Amino acid sequence: MRYGIWTVAFWKATLERAVSTAAQTAAAALTVGTLPAASLPWKAVAAAAGIGALLSVLKSLAVNQATGNGPGVGSAERVIDV
């Protein structure tokens, strides 16, 4: 069964992925960023996190278009009606 992007379940899963990706991107940028923290380019960290989240949403849309099973590539996670 194919699941469209116009379901609450799809967007919940997509939002979870986007927030997770943004947090991971920000953590990576902070980890490899300049020290001390006062000189860290916070705008660059925020921009990287935002771009990561946007790319995650685009990937979720592309994967759903290709598989019809939601935002996940594999069969381990799929959007289903409950």
QUIQUIUR-V830066 format. One record per residue. N is the residue number from 0. PHI is phi in degrees with one decimal (none if undefined). PSI is psi as a letter, one per 40 degrees, with the letter a starting at -180 (999 if undefined). Layout:
# QUIQUIUR-V830066
N_PHI_PSI / N_PHI_PSI
This chain:
# QUIQUIUR-V830066
0_none_h / 1_-89.4_h / 2_-112.8_h / 3_-81.7_i / 4_-80.0_e / 5_-94.2_f / 6_-118.7_i / 7_-63.2_d / 8_-61.0_d / 9_-61.9_d / 10_-72.8_d / 11_-63.8_d / 12_-64.2_d / 13_-66.4_d / 14_-62.8_d / 15_-59.4_d / 16_-65.2_d / 17_-65.8_d / 18_-64.3_d / 19_-61.6_d / 20_-64.7_d / 21_-61.5_d / 22_-64.6_d / 23_-65.2_d / 24_-65.6_d / 25_-63.6_d / 26_-62.2_d / 27_-65.5_d / 28_-64.5_d / 29_-67.9_d / 30_-68.2_d / 31_-97.5_e / 32_-71.9_i / 33_-76.8_i / 34_-119.5_i / 35_-74.2_i / 36_-59.9_d / 37_-63.0_d / 38_-97.5_e / 39_-66.5_h / 40_-76.6_g / 41_-60.4_d / 42_-64.3_d / 43_-68.3_d / 44_-63.7_d / 45_-64.4_d / 46_-65.0_d / 47_-62.9_d / 48_-64.2_d / 49_-64.8_d / 50_-64.8_d / 51_-60.7_d / 52_-64.8_d / 53_-61.7_d / 54_-63.0_d / 55_-64.0_d / 56_-63.5_d / 57_-62.5_d / 58_-64.3_d / 59_-59.8_d / 60_-65.2_d / 61_-66.4_d / 62_-65.1_d / 63_-62.7_d / 64_-62.4_d / 65_-77.5_d / 66_-105.2_d / 67_75.2_e / 68_-109.9_e / 69_105.1_a / 70_-79.6_e / 71_-91.3_i / 72_-71.2_d / 73_-84.1_a / 74_-89.7_e / 75_-70.1_d / 76_-136.1_h / 77_-139.1_i / 78_-83.9_h / 79_-131.7_i / 80_-80.5_h / 81_-108.2_999
